Amino acid sequence: EELLTRACWEGKGMKSRTTLMDKLQEFLPPTIMLPPRRLHSLLTQAIELQKLHCPYHNTKSEAGIESISLLVDHHCSREQFPCETMQVLNDHCDEVWYCRFSPDGRKLATGSKDTTVIIWDIDPETLTCHHRKTLEGHSYGVAFLSWSPDGTHLIACGPEDCPELWIWNVETEELRVKVSHSPEDSLTSCSWHRDGNKFVTGGIRGQFYQCDLEGNVVDSWEGVRVNCLWCRSDGKTVLAADTHHRVRSYNFEELSDSNILHEDHPVMTFSVNKADRLALLNVATQGVHLWDLQDKCLIRKFQGVTQGHFTIHSCFGGVNQDFIASGSEDNKVYIWHMKRELPISTLCGHTRTVNCVSWNPVYHQMIASVSDDCTVRIWGPAQQFRNSNTAFNLGSGDGSPSSTNGSSWPDMVS
């Protein structure tokens, strides 16, 4: 016993032999000594590659190779994907222009031409919506909504001729402040900074303001006619799509601006993914385009959608934001995988133009769409896959859990 202790040796046996082989492995090339668990590594890589090429893979659970069948290739069924109508909400009495899930995925806000915003509670067990509160008084209608990062406040903007916006406290369900600086203003878009203490707003009449929570103008940029705004994660840079078919970057601290991208047609709306790297543009008469903001290059043009000069809002979605969804003037919702130009799913049910689509950021099996047909549609997986446990753990063709690793953007789009 004393000899074994002083020699730091466990004695003969499988464990000591394994330790010895592991030490030898460091000095011997793979051509002489096969690395440990090599077959396991190869099988794991094969499964991950299959998931990477699976058009409907949309799960976040992690499981080892031991729980996955090797008898068949990985394949996610379309029935597991949010392709079926689960609810049709008819509470609005006019065209519905915008919808957006809250950051925690537990609420949905919808804005309408009928001058109201409706807040819906989400039941994560059934992936259904229940009416919570109607926020009234938006005399111009509600064409855009933006949740604060903590989900406690909601900004509502109107259409082109609207000179005011409303900041609602969602927790108290009361109006915090109505912002209106001039009757000549057009405040049609807004975006929160990541700290939730400031936001930017503007419109096509040349207004571009940075405001605090009380609506006071902290900074402004003169003569910028904007269609859409987005605050970047650095807390000081704002992206703005203007009437010159450009998306430009504005830094309010340094008072500097620069071109990011330029389209040949008007950029109606755009959004940016969580990584702050990719931008999704809805371009008039062209459809949906994907751009790399860092390399300033066009990555992909998605096919199928009908886009004229109506304002249509698209979004990123899915566990790793591998998917893109957009409304269309042909009354449909189109869904693409980021790597594919052709849609992987076309959702039918609306009877007029689909103005906006929002993908739940937490419950990834849930999509909302709104239309000029005055309805809100909630989309989800087939009936047998709708309970909460199944919704989060689906993935492989044999019904077993599967893992999804966060992908870098080149893997996602190449």
C-alpha positions in Angstrom: 0.0 0.0 0.0 2.8 2.4 0.9 4.6 1.6 -2.3 1.5 2.3 -4.4 1.0 5.6 -2.6 4.5 6.9 -3.0 4.6 5.8 -6.6 1.2 7.5 -7.3 0.2 4.2 -8.9 -3.1 2.4 -8.5 -1.6 -1.0 -9.3 -2.3 -3.3 -12.2 -5.8 -3.2 -13.6 -8.0 -1.7 -16.3 -7.9 1.8 -14.8 -4.1 2.1 -14.6 -3.8 0.6 -18.1 -6.3 3.2 -19.4 -4.3 6.0 -17.7 -1.1 4.7 -19.3 -2.6 4.5 -22.8 -3.9 8.1 -22.4 -0.4 9.3 -21.6 1.1 7.4 -24.6 -1.6 8.9 -26.8 0.0 12.3 -26.5 3.2 11.0 -28.1 1.9 8.7 -30.8 0.3 9.9 -34.1 -3.2 8.7 -35.1 -1.7 6.5 -37.8 0.0 4.3 -35.2 -2.5 4.5 -32.3 -6.2 5.2 -32.9 -7.5 8.1 -30.8 -10.0 7.1 -28.0 -13.7 7.0 -28.8 -13.0 7.7 -32.4 -16.1 5.9 -33.6 -18.2 7.9 -31.2 -16.7 11.1 -32.5 -17.4 10.2 -36.1 -21.0 9.2 -35.4 -21.6 12.4 -33.4 -20.3 14.5 -36.3 -22.5 12.6 -38.8 -25.6 13.3 -36.7 -24.7 17.0 -36.3 -24.3 17.3 -40.0 -27.6 15.7 -40.6 -29.3 18.1 -38.2 -27.5 21.0 -40.0 -29.1 20.0 -43.3 -32.5 19.2 -41.8 -34.9 21.9 -43.0 -37.3 21.6 -40.1 -34.8 21.1 -37.2 -36.0 23.5 -34.5 -35.2 22.1 -31.1 -32.9 23.2 -28.2 -32.7 20.1 -26.1 -29.4 18.3 -25.8 -28.9 14.6 -25.7 -26.0 12.2 -26.2 -25.6 9.8 -29.1 -26.8 7.0 -26.9 -30.4 8.2 -27.0 -30.5 8.6 -30.8 -31.3 5.8 -33.3 -28.5 5.1 -35.8 -30.7 2.9 -37.9 -32.2 5.8 -39.9 -31.0 9.3 -40.8 -32.1 12.3 -38.7 -35.3 13.8 -40.0 -37.7 16.3 -38.4 -41.3 16.0 -39.6 -43.1 19.0 -41.0 -45.8 18.3 -38.4 -43.4 19.2 -35.7 -42.9 22.7 -37.3 -45.3 25.6 -36.7 -47.3 25.1 -39.9 -50.9 24.7 -38.7 -53.4 27.2 -37.5 -54.0 26.8 -33.8 -56.1 30.0 -33.2 -57.9 32.7 -35.2 -58.3 35.8 -33.1 -61.1 38.1 -34.2 -61.0 40.8 -31.5 -59.9 43.6 -33.8 -62.6 45.2 -36.0 -60.4 46.6 -38.8 -57.1 45.8 -40.5 -54.4 44.5 -38.2 -51.0 46.1 -39.1 -48.5 44.8 -36.6 -47.7 42.1 -34.1 -44.8 41.3 -31.8 -44.1 38.9 -29.0 -42.6 40.2 -25.7 -39.0 39.3 -25.0 -40.0 36.6 -22.4 -42.4 35.1 -24.9 -45.4 35.3 -22.5 -47.3 38.1 -24.2 -48.3 39.1 -27.7 -49.1 42.7 -28.7 -51.2 43.4 -31.8 -51.9 46.9 -33.4 -54.7 47.7 -35.7 -56.2 50.4 -37.9 -59.2 50.3 -35.4 -57.0 52.5 -33.1 -56.4 49.8 -30.5 -53.5 47.7 -29.2 -54.5 44.3 -27.7 -52.2 42.6 -25.2 -52.6 38.8 -25.2 -51.3 36.3 -22.6 -49.6 33.2 -23.9 -50.3 29.8 -22.3 -47.0 27.9 -22.7 -48.7 24.6 -22.2 -51.1 24.9 -25.1 -49.3 27.6 -27.1 -52.5 29.6 -27.2 -53.4 33.3 -26.6 -55.9 34.8 -24.2 -57.2 38.4 -24.3 -55.6 40.4 -21.4 -56.1 44.1 -22.1 -57.2 46.4 -24.9 -55.2 49.7 -25.0 -57.3 52.4 -26.6 -56.9 56.0 -27.8 -54.5 55.7 -30.8 -56.5 58.0 -33.0 -54.4 57.4 -36.1 -54.3 53.6 -35.8 -51.3 51.5 -34.7 -48.8 50.5 -37.4 -45.8 49.6 -35.3 -45.0 48.3 -31.8 -41.8 47.9 -29.9 -41.3 46.1 -26.5 -38.8 47.4 -24.1 -36.0 44.9 -23.4 -37.4 44.0 -20.0 -40.9 43.7 -21.4 -42.4 46.2 -19.0 -43.1 49.0 -21.6 -44.6 49.1 -25.0 -44.3 51.8 -27.6 -47.0 52.2 -30.2 -46.5 54.2 -33.4 -49.1 55.2 -36.0 -49.1 55.3 -39.8 -47.4 57.9 -42.0 -49.5 60.9 -41.0 -49.2 60.3 -37.2 -47.2 62.9 -35.3 -47.3 61.1 -31.9 -46.5 57.9 -30.2 -47.7 56.2 -27.0 -45.6 54.6 -24.3 -47.6 52.1 -22.3 -46.7 50.5 -18.9 -47.7 47.0 -19.6 -47.6 45.9 -16.0 -50.0 48.6 -14.7 -51.8 48.6 -18.1 -51.7 52.4 -18.0 -50.4 55.0 -20.5 -47.1 56.4 -19.2 -46.8 59.2 -21.7 -47.9 60.3 -25.1 -45.1 61.9 -27.1 -45.9 64.7 -29.6 -43.4 67.4 -30.4 -44.9 69.0 -33.5 -48.1 68.4 -35.6 -45.8 68.3 -38.6 -43.9 65.3 -37.3 -44.2 61.7 -38.6 -43.3 59.2 -35.9 -43.9 55.8 -37.6 -41.0 53.7 -36.3 -39.1 53.2 -33.1 -36.5 51.0 -31.4 -35.3 50.6 -27.8 -31.7 50.8 -26.7 -30.6 47.6 -24.9 -30.6 49.4 -21.5 -34.3 50.2 -21.8 -33.8 53.8 -20.7 -33.8 55.4 -24.1 -35.3 54.8 -27.5 -35.2 56.3 -31.0 -38.1 57.3 -33.2 -38.6 58.9 -36.6 -40.5 59.0 -39.8 -40.4 59.9 -43.5 -40.9 63.7 -42.9 -37.4 64.1 -41.6 -37.7 63.5 -37.9 -35.1 61.3 -36.1 -35.1 61.7 -32.3 -33.5 59.9 -29.4 -35.7 60.2 -26.3 -35.8 59.2 -22.7 -38.6 57.2 -21.0 -40.6 60.4 -20.5 -40.5 61.2 -24.2 -38.1 64.1 -23.8 -35.8 64.5 -26.9 -32.2 63.9 -25.8 -30.6 64.0 -29.2 -31.8 64.5 -32.8 -30.6 64.1 -36.3 -31.8 66.6 -38.8 -33.2 65.8 -42.2 -33.1 62.0 -42.0 -36.3 60.5 -43.6 -36.5 57.0 -42.1 -38.8 54.1 -42.8 -37.4 51.8 -40.1 -35.0 51.9 -37.1 -33.0 49.4 -35.2 -30.7 50.0 -32.1 -27.6 47.9 -32.1 -26.2 46.0 -29.1 -23.4 48.5 -28.4 -25.9 50.9 -26.9 -25.0 53.9 -29.1 -25.4 53.0 -32.7 -28.7 53.1 -34.6 -29.4 51.6 -38.0 -31.9 53.5 -40.1 -33.5 52.7 -43.5 -34.0 55.9 -45.3 -35.9 57.1 -48.4 -32.8 56.8 -50.5 -32.9 53.0 -50.5 -30.1 52.8 -47.9 -29.5 51.5 -44.5 -27.1 53.8 -42.6 -25.5 53.7 -39.2 -25.8 56.7 -36.9 -23.8 57.1 -33.7 -25.4 59.7 -31.4 -22.4 59.9 -29.0 -19.8 60.6 -31.7 -22.3 62.3 -34.1 -21.0 60.2 -36.9 -22.8 58.3 -39.7 -21.9 55.9 -42.4 -23.4 53.8 -45.2 -24.0 50.1 -44.4 -25.9 48.9 -47.5 -27.7 50.2 -50.5 -30.6 48.6 -52.4 -31.9 49.4 -55.8 -35.5 49.8 -54.5 -37.1 51.2 -51.3 -36.3 49.4 -48.1 -39.8 49.2 -46.5 -38.8 47.5 -43.2 -35.9 45.6 -41.8 -34.9 43.6 -38.7 -31.6 42.4 -37.2 -30.8 39.0 -35.7 -29.7 38.5 -32.0 -26.1 38.2 -33.0 -26.3 41.7 -34.4 -24.7 40.5 -37.7 -27.5 39.7 -40.2 -30.2 42.1 -41.4 -33.4 41.0 -43.0 -34.9 43.5 -45.4 -38.3 43.7 -47.0 -37.6 45.6 -50.3 -40.4 47.1 -52.4 -41.2 45.0 -55.5 -38.3 42.7 -54.7 -39.2 40.7 -51.6 -37.0 39.6 -48.7 -33.2 40.0 -48.8 -30.6 38.9 -46.3 -27.5 41.1 -45.7 -24.3 40.7 -43.7 -23.9 43.9 -41.8 -20.2 43.4 -41.0 -19.1 42.5 -44.5 -21.7 44.8 -46.1 -22.7 42.2 -48.6 -26.0 40.7 -49.9 -26.1 37.0 -48.9 -29.4 35.8 -50.2 -32.7 36.8 -52.0 -35.6 34.6 -50.9 -38.1 33.5 -53.4 -41.9 33.1 -53.4 -43.1 36.1 -51.5 -45.2 38.8 -53.3 -44.1 42.3 -52.2 -45.3 45.4 -53.9 -45.3 48.8 -52.1 -47.2 47.7 -49.0 -45.3 47.7 -45.6 -44.7 44.1 -44.7 -42.6 43.1 -41.6 -40.6 39.9 -41.6 -38.6 38.3 -38.8 -35.9 35.8 -37.8 -37.1 32.8 -35.8 -36.3 29.4 -34.3 -34.0 28.2 -31.6 -30.8 29.5 -33.4 -32.7 31.9 -35.6 -32.1 29.6 -38.5 -35.5 30.5 -40.0 -37.1 33.5 -41.6 -40.8 34.3 -41.9 -42.6 37.0 -43.8 -46.1 38.0 -44.8 -47.0 38.6 -48.4 -49.5 40.4 -50.6 -50.8 37.0 -51.8 -52.4 36.4 -48.4 -49.8 33.8 -47.3 -47.0 33.5 -44.7 -43.7 32.2 -46.2 -41.1 30.5 -44.1 -37.5 29.8 -45.3 -34.5 28.1 -43.8 -31.7 30.6 -43.9 -29.7 28.4 -46.2 -32.4 28.0 -48.8 -33.8 30.5 -51.2 -37.0 28.6 -51.7 -39.6 28.5 -48.9 -39.8 25.3 -46.8 -43.4 26.1 -45.9 -46.2 28.3 -47.1 -49.0 29.0 -44.6 -52.5 29.6 -46.0 -55.5 30.9 -44.1 -55.6 34.6 -44.3 -57.8 36.1 -47.0 -56.1 39.5 -47.5 -52.5 40.8 -47.3 -50.4 39.5 -44.4 -48.8 42.6 -42.9 -46.6 41.2 -40.2 -45.2 37.9 -38.8 -43.7 37.4 -35.4 -41.9 34.3 -34.1 -42.0 33.6 -30.4 -38.5 34.1 -29.0 -38.9 31.6 -26.2 -41.6 29.1 -27.3 -40.1 28.4 -30.7 -43.0 26.3 -32.0 -45.3 29.4 -32.1 -45.7 32.0 -34.8 -48.2 34.9 -35.0 -49.4 36.7 -38.2 -51.7 39.6 -38.8 -53.6 40.7 -41.9 -55.9 43.2 -43.5 -58.6 40.5 -43.1 -58.8 41.9 -39.5 -57.6 38.6 -37.9 -54.6 37.4 -35.9 -53.6 33.8 -36.6 -51.5 31.7 -34.3 -49.5 28.9 -35.9 -48.0 25.9 -34.2 -47.2 22.2 -34.8 -49.7 19.4 -35.4 -52.0 18.5 -32.6 -50.0 15.6 -31.3 -46.9 17.8 -30.8 -48.5 20.7 -29.0 -47.9 19.9 -25.3 -45.1 21.8 -23.7 -42.8 18.9 -23.1 -43.0 17.7 -26.7 -42.7 21.2 -28.1 -39.2 21.6 -26.6 -37.8 18.2 -27.0 -38.7 17.2 -30.6 -36.0 16.8 -33.2 -35.1 13.5 -34.6 -37.0 11.3 -36.9 -37.4 8.6 -34.3 -39.1 11.0 -31.9 -36.1 11.1 -29.5 -34.5 14.3 -28.2 -31.7 15.8 -30.2 -29.1 18.5 -29.6 -28.7 21.9 -31.3 -25.5 23.7 -31.0 -25.3 27.4 -31.5 -24.1 28.0 -35.1 -21.8 30.7 -36.3 -23.3 32.8 -39.0 -21.2 31.3 -41.9 -22.5 27.9 -41.0 -26.0 29.2 -40.9 -26.0 30.9 -44.3 -23.5 29.0 -46.4 
